[in-house]
């Protein structure tokens, strides 16, 4: 497995600072979302490298490889801004040897995936595949289970509606908390599509206790059981800590979460002194 974290967890850091932090904790790659306090990836990459051509010249000197660029694109009911963002990110992804651009399934409050979404999804992937072929891009997209793909049934139906299945970024928190599924159940059903996994921990609500995000290993997420299954199934994709510090500034610093990961054996690495 490729151990990583999303820069959503260290929103104020630059690309190089985030890479050094990941390297200090023994991680193998970095997932890029937030840099320098904002989520405008194209502008942040321009500020760091200048152009995709310059990025291609510098990529091998970076402290770590980048396992994903995380866009805000939605594949169900996409806007022109969504399409423009994806077209703008793809040259950077290729230049930086990034295998995947993250896109979201749909928009909040759209409801579960259903027949009303089928044609929009097919149109989006037809457009993307043609654009990718025309430009000769190596990078492809992976769809995060975030707002409407929250259950095994919805993910399977979504894939069946497409001309061919697409890569899935499995957000384990969303299918577990929002979808109400046991992560092992979800994994066993969708593992042949999953190329990237988001993990985080949470204390579930119970009498006298409200739901709240927790440091890894201190909540109710059954990560040890899931990790055992991932190992047994020889999963070789990215397993990335998504610590949502950008959206929830009241959370502890990412370094504390990474220390907790190491102490709870969430990955087989240890921080370097």
LUMLOFI-120716 format. One record per atom (N, C-alpha, C): x, y, z. Coordinates in steps of 0.1 Angstrom, whole numbers, padded with zeros to 4 digits, always signed. Layout:
REM residues N
XYZ...
***
This chain:
REM residues 273
+0008-0012+0000+0000+0000+0000+0009+0012+0000+0003+0023-0005+0010+0036-0006+0004+0045+0005+0012+0047+0015+0007+0055+0027+0008+0069+0024-0002+0077+0027-0003+0091+0023-0012+0099+0032-0011+0112+0031-0022+0121+0036-0026+0131+0026-0038+0137+0028-0043+0148+0020-0038+0161+0026-0034+0170+0018-0030+0183+0023-0041+0192+0028-0053+0186+0027-0065+0192+0035-0062+0194+0049-0053+0185+0054-0049+0185+0068-0039+0195+0073-0032+0201+0063-0022+0211+0067-0023+0223+0057-0035+0229+0058-0039+0239+0047-0029+0251+0046-0022+0254+0056-0013+0266+0054+0001+0263+0048+0004+0250+0046+0017+0246+0041+0018+0248+0026+0030+0250+0022+0033+0249+0007+0035+0235+0003+0036+0233-0010+0038+0219-0015+0051+0213-0009+0061+0220-0009+0074+0215-0004+0074+0212+0011+0067+0221+0019+0066+0219+0033+0057+0207+0036+0047+0205+0029+0038+0193+0031+0045+0180+0028+0053+0180+0017+0061+0169+0013+0071+0165+0024+0078+0175+0029+0088+0172+0040+0081+0166+0052+0069+0171+0056+0061+0166+0067+0058+0151+0064+0053+0148+0052+0049+0134+0049+0062+0125+0049+0073+0130+0044+0085+0123+0044+0090+0120+0059+0088+0130+0067+0093+0128+0081+0085+0117+0088+0073+0115+0084+0065+0104+0090+0066+0091+0082+0075+0091+0073+0078+0078+0066+0067+0075+0055+0060+0084+0051+0049+0081+0041+0055+0081+0027+0048+0074+0018+0054+0071+0005+0050+0081-0006+0039+0089-0004+0034+0098-0014+0026+0109-0007+0021+0119-0015+0013+0130-0010+0001+0132-0019-0011+0134-0013-0023+0137-0020-0025+0152-0019-0027+0159-0030-0027+0174-0030-0041+0179-0031-0046+0187-0022-0058+0193-0022-0056+0208-0019-0053+0211-0006-0051+0225-0002-0036+0228-0001-0033+0240-0006-0019+0245-0004-0020+0260-0001-0011+0265+0007-0010+0279+0010-0023+0286+0013-0032+0278+0021-0044+0284+0026-0056+0284+0017-0055+0277+0005-0066+0277-0004-0066+0264-0013-0078+0262-0020-0080+0250-0028-0078+0253-0043-0073+0264-0047-0071+0267-0061-0058+0260-0066-0059+0247-0069-0048+0239-0073-0040+0245-0085-0047+0249-0095-0040+0253-0107-0031+0266-0104-0037+0275-0096-0030+0287-0093-0018+0284-0084-0020+0275-0074-0009+0271-0065+0002+0264-0073-0001+0256-0082+0009+0249-0090+0017+0259-0099+0009+0269-0105+0016+0279-0112+0025+0287-0104+0021+0290-0091+0030+0298-0082+0043+0290-0079+0041+0277-0078+0053+0269-0074+0062+0266-0086+0056+0263-0098+0064+0258-0109+0065+0267-0121+0054+0275-0122+0054+0284-0134+0046+0279-0145+0049+0267-0149+0042+0260-0161+0043+0245-0159+0034+0238-0166+0035+0223-0166+0049+0219-0172+0054+0226-0182+0067+0222-0188+0078+0223-0177+0077+0234-0169+0088+0235-0159+0086+0225-0148+0073+0221-0145+0070+0211-0135+0076+0198-0139+0075+0195-0152+0080+0182-0157+0095+0181-0156+0102+0193-0156+0116+0193-0155+0120+0191-0140+0111+0195-0131+0115+0194-0117+0109+0182-0109+0100+0175-0115+0092+0165-0108+0101+0154-0101+0112+0150-0108+0120+0140-0102+0128+0144-0090+0129+0158-0088+0137+0163-0077+0128+0166-0065+0115+0164-0066+0106+0166-0055+0108+0155-0044+0105+0159-0032+0108+0150-0020+0100+0137-0021+0088+0138-0026+0079+0126-0027+0071+0127-0040+0066+0115-0045+0057+0116-0056+0043+0120-0051+0035+0125-0060+0021+0129-0058+0012+0118-0062+0004+0113-0053-0005+0102-0057-0018+0106-0063-0022+0119-0060-0035+0124-0066-0035+0139-0065-0042+0145-0075-0046+0159-0074-0061+0159-0071-0066+0166-0061-0080+0165-0057-0087+0178-0063-0096+0176-0072-0104+0186-0078-0117+0188-0071-0125+0198-0074-0138+0200-0069-0149+0196-0079-0145+0189-0090-0153+0186-0101-0164+0176-0097-0176+0177-0102-0187+0168-0099-0191+0161-0112-0192+0148-0112-0195+0141-0125-0210+0140-0127-0218+0142-0117-0233+0142-0119-0236+0157-0119-0244+0162-0129-0247+0176-0130-0235+0185-0130-0225+0182-0139-0213+0190-0139-0216+0204-0145-0209+0214-0141-0210+0227-0147-0199+0230-0157-0200+0241-0164-0189+0244-0173-0176+0247-0165-0177+0252-0152-0166+0254-0144-0159+0241-0140-0167+0230-0138-0162+0217-0135-0154+0212-0147-0159+0213-0159-0151+0208-0171-0139+0216-0173-0140+0229-0171-0128+0238-0172-0117+0235-0162-0121+0232-0150-0112+0228-0139-0104+0216-0143-0111+0206-0147-0105+0193-0151-0096+0194-0162-0100+0202-0173-0091+0204-0184-0078+0212-0180-0080+0221-0170-0068+0229-0166-0059+0220-0157-0064+0211-0150-0056+0203-0141-0048+0192-0148-0054+0186-0158-0048+0174-0165-0034+0177-0170-0030+0188-0176-0016+0189-0180-0007+0190-0168-0011+0195-0157-0003+0195-0145-0001+0181-0140-0012+0174-0140-0011+0160-0135-0001+0152-0143-0002+0153-0156+0008+0146-0165+0022+0150-0162+0024+0163-0161+0037+0169-0159+0043+0164-0146+0035+0162-0136+0040+0158-0122+0039+0143-0120+0035+0136-0131+0035+0121-0130+0024+0116-0120+0013+0124-0119+0002+0120-0110-0007+0110-0117-0010+0099-0111-0018+0089-0119-0033+0093-0119-0038+0100-0109-0053+0103-0109-0056+0117-0104-0067+0122-0110-0074+0134-0105-0087+0130-0098-0088+0134-0086-0101+0131-0079-0112+0140-0083-0123+0133-0086-0136+0141-0089-0146+0135-0079-0156+0143-0076-0167+0139-0067-0178+0132-0075-0186+0124-0068-0197+0118-0075-0208+0128-0079-0214+0134-0069-0224+0144-0073-0224+0156-0063-0235+0162-0061-0236+0174-0053-0244+0171-0040-0241+0177-0029-0249+0175-0017-0264+0176-0019-0271+0168-0012-0286+0169-0012-0292+0165-0025-0285+0158-0034-0291+0153-0046-0298+0140-0044-0296+0134-0033-0303+0121-0030-0294+0110-0035-0298+0098-0032-0290+0086-0036-0290+0085-0052-0280+0078-0057-0278+0076-0071-0290+0069-0076-0296+0074-0087-0308+0067-0093-0308+0069-0108-0319+0065-0114-0321+0066-0129-0319+0080-0134-0323+0090-0126-0322+0104-0131-0308+0109-0132-0299+0101-0127-0285+0105-0128-0277+0099-0140-0283+0088-0145-0276+0079-0154-0271+0087-0166-0279+0094-0173-0275+0100-0186-0265+0111-0184-0266+0119-0173-0256+0129-0170-0242+0123-0167-0242+0112-0160-0229+0105-0158-0223+0100-0171-0231+0093-0179-0226+0088-0192-0221+0099-0201-0228+0111-0201-0223+0122-0209-0210+0127-0204-0209+0128-0191-0196+0134-0186-0184+0125-0189-0186+0112-0187-0174+0103-0190-0172+0102-0205-0182+0103-0213-0179+0103-0227-0171+0115-0231-0175+0127-0225-0168+0139-0228-0153+0138-0223-0151+0133-0211-0138+0132-0205-0129+0123-0213-0134+0111-0217-0126+0101-0224-0122+0107-0238-0131+0114-0244-0127+0120-0257-0117+0131-0255-0118+0139-0245-0108+0150-0242-0095+0144-0239-0095+0133-0231-0082+0126-0227-0075+0120-0239-0083+0114-0248-0077+0108-0260-0072+0119-0270-0080+0130-0271-0075+0140-0280-0062+0147-0276-0061+0148-0263-0049+0155-0257-0037+0145-0255-0040+0132-0255-0030+0123-0252-0025+0122-0238-0034+0126-0229-0031+0126-0214-0030+0112-0209-0021+0110-0200-0019+0097-0193-0028+0097-0181-0030+0108-0174-0038+0108-0162-0052+0105-0165-0059+0098-0155-0073+0095-0155-0079+0100-0143-0092+0099-0142-0100+0104-0130-0104+0092-0122-0106+0095-0109-0112+0085-0100-0124+0092-0092-0135+0085-0091-0147+0091-0085-0147+0088-0070-0149+0099-0062-0149+0097-0048-0164+0094-0043-0165+0084-0035-0179+0081-0029-0181+0091-0018-0188+0102-0021-0189+0114-0012-0203+0118-0009-0211+0120-0019-0225+0126-0017-0236+0117-0021-0235+0110-0032-0246+0102-0037-0242+0087-0038-0230+0084-0039-0225+0070-0039-0222+0066-0025-0232+0063-0017-0229+0061-0003-0232+0047+0002-0235+0038-0008-0238+0024-0004-0233+0015-0015-0231+0002-0012-0227-0007-0022-0236-0007-0034-0249-0007-0031-0259-0008-0042-0258+0004-0051-0256+0016-0046-0255+0028-0054-0242+0028-0063-0231+0023-0057-0219+0023-0064-0220+0012-0076-0225+0001-0073-0227-0009-0083-0236-0005-0094-0247+0002-0091-0256+0007-0101-0249+0017-0110-0242+0026-0103-0235+0037-0111-0225+0030-0121-0217+0021-0116-0208+0014-0125-0215+0007-0137-0226+0000-0134-0233-0007-0144-0239+0002-0154-0242+0015-0151-0248+0024-0160-0238+0030-0170-0225+0029-0167-0215+0034-0176-0210+0024-0186-0205+0029-0198-0201+0020-0208-0190+0010-0203-0181+0015-0194-0171+0007-0187-0169+0012-0173-0166+0004-0163-0164+0009-0150-0153+0019-0149-0154+0028-0138-0143+0038-0136-0137+0035-0123-0125+0041-0121-0118+0040-0108-0125+0047-0097-0125+0041-0085-0132+0046-0074-0122+0050-0063-0124+0062-0058-0117+0066-0045-0128+0064-0034-0125+0054-0026-0134+0050-0016-0132+0058-0003-0142+0067+0000-0141+0074+0012-0148+0066+0023-0140+0059+0031-0146+0049+0040-0155+0055+0050-0152+0068+0054-0161+0075+0064-0175+0077+0058-0176+0080+0046-0190+0083+0040-0198+0071+0039-0193+0060+0034-0201+0048+0033-0204+0042+0047-0195+0044+0056-0197+0039+0070-0207+0047+0078-0205+0061+0078-0214+0069+0086-0226+0073+0079-0225+0078+0067-0237+0083+0059-0245+0071+0053-0237+0061+0048-0244+0050+0042-0247+0039+0052-0242+0039+0064-0245+0029+0074-0240+0015+0071-0230+0014+0063-0224+0001+0060-0212-0003+0067-0211-0016+0070-0198-0021+0076-0187-0019+0065-0176-0013+0068-0165-0012+0058-0161-0024+0051-0161-0035+0059-0157-0048+0052-0167-0052+0042-0180-0050+0045-0191-0053+0035-0189-0045+0022-0186-0032+0024-0184-0023+0013-0172-0027+0005-0161-0029+0012-0148-0033+0005-0150-0046-0003-0156-0056+0002-0157-0068-0005-0165-0067-0018-0174-0057-0018-0183-0055-0029-0176-0047-0040-0168-0037-0036-0163-0027-0046-0148-0028-0048-0141-0037-0041-0126-0036-0041-0120-0037-0055-0127-0044-0065-0121-0045-0078-0121-0032-0085-0128-0021-0080-0127-0008-0086-0119+0002-0079-0116-0001-0066-0109+0009-0058-0094+0010-0061-0090+0023-0063-0076+0025-0065-0070+0034-0054-0078+0040-0046-0074+0050-0036-0084+0050-0025-0079+0051-0012-0088+0050+0000-0086+0062+0009-0097+0068+0013-0096+0079+0024-0100+0072+0037-0092+0075+0047-0095+0070+0061-0095+0082+0071-0103+0081+0081-0103+0090+0092-0111+0083+0103-0111+0088+0115-0117+0082+0127-0128+0091+0132-0138+0085+0139-0149+0093+0145-0155+0085+0156-0159+0093+0166-0167+0087+0177-0182+0088+0173-0189+0077+0172-0203+0077+0169-0211+0081+0180-0223+0087+0177-0232+0092+0188-0237+0081+0196-0238+0083+0209-0244+0073+0218-0250+0081+0230-0256+0075+0239-0262+0082+0250-0252+0091+0258-0255+0103+0258-0246+0113+0265-0234+0117+0257-0233+0113+0245-0221+0116+0237-0225+0119+0222-0221+0131+0218-0223+0135+0204-0213+0129+0195-0216+0128+0182-0207+0124+0172-0196+0134+0171-0183+0130+0169-0172+0139+0167-0160+0132+0161-0153+0139+0153-0141+0134+0147-0131+0131+0158-0123+0121+0157-0113+0117+0167-0100+0114+0161-0090+0115+0169-0076+0112+0164-0076+0097+0160-0069+0094+0150-0069+0080+0145-0066+0070+0156-0074+0060+0157-0073+0050+0167-0080+0052+0180-0087+0064+0181-0094+0068+0193-0109+0069+0191-0113+0065+0179-0128+0066+0177-0133+0052+0174-0144+0051+0167-0151+0038+0165-0149+0032+0151-0141+0039+0143-0139+0033+0129-0131+0020+0130-0136+0009+0125-0129-0004+0126-0117-0005+0117-0107+0004+0118-0096+0004+0109-0087-0009+0110-0084-0014+0122-0076-0026+0122-0082-0038+0114-0095-0040+0115-0101-0050+0108-0100-0048+0093-0102-0035+0089-0102-0032+0075-0087-0034+0070-0078-0029+0077-0064-0030+0073-0060-0045+0071-0064-0053+0080-0061-0068+0079-0067-0073+0065-0079-0068+0062-0085-0073+0049-0078-0067+0037-0073-0055+0038-0066-0049+0027-0053-0056+0024-0046-0060+0035-0034-0067+0034-0037-0081+0028-0047-0087+0033-0051-0101+0028-0054-0101+0013-0060-0090+0008-0064-0088-0006-0053-0082-0014-0041-0080-0008-0030-0074-0016-0033-0061-0022-0040-0052-0015-0043-0039-0021-0030-0031-0022-0028-0025-0034-0016-0018-0037-0018-0003-0040-0030+0002-0038-0033+0016-0040-0029+0024-0028-0033+0037-0029-0030+0047-0018-0041+0045-0007-0036+0046+0005-0044+0047+0017-0040+0060+0024-0049+0070+0023-0046+0084+0026-0054+0089+0038-0048+0094+0048-0054+0101+0059-0060+0114+0055-0073+0115+0056-0080+0128+0052-0084+0135+0065-0075+0143+0070-0077+0151+0082-0082+0164+0078-0095+0167+0081-0101+0179+0075-0099+0192+0082-0086+0195+0084-0083+0207+0091-0087+0220+0084-0087+0220+0071-0091+0231+0063-0105+0235+0065-0114+0225+0065-0128+0227+0067-0132+0228+0082-0124+0222+0091-0127+0222+0105-0114+0226+0113-0112+0240+0113-0099+0245+0119-0098+0242+0134-0109+0238+0141-0109+0234+0155-0102+0221+0157-0100+0213+0147-0093+0200+0149-0078+0202+0153-0073+0192+0160-0058+0193+0163-0050+0194+0150-0037+0198+0152-0029+0199+0140-0026+0185+0134-0023+0185+0121-0021+0173+0114-0010+0164+0120+0001+0171+0125+0012+0164+0131+0007+0155+0143-0003+0160+0150-0008+0152+0161-0016+0140+0156-0023+0142+0145-0031+0131+0139-0021+0120+0133-0010+0125+0127+0000+0116+0122+0007+0108+0133+0010+0114+0144+0015+0107+0156+0006+0097+0161-0007+0100+0161-0017+0090+0165-0018+0078+0156-0017+0081+0143-0016+0070+0133-0005+0060+0136+0007+0066+0139+0018+0058+0141+0016+0050+0154+0011+0056+0164+0009+0049+0177-0002+0038+0176-0012+0040+0168-0023+0031+0166-0020+0020+0155-0008+0021+0149-0004+0012+0138-0014+0013+0127-0018+0025+0123-0026+0027+0111-0018+0025+0098-0005+0026+0099+0003+0022+0088+0017+0017+0093+0024+0010+0085+0036+0004+0090+0049+0012+0089+0047+0025+0093+0059+0034+0093+0060+0041+0106+0071+0047+0109+0073+0055+0121+0079+0068+0118+0076+0079+0126+0082+0092+0123+0097+0091+0124+0104+0099+0117+0118+0100+0117+0122+0112+0126+0132+0110+0134+0137+0121+0143+0143+0132+0135
***
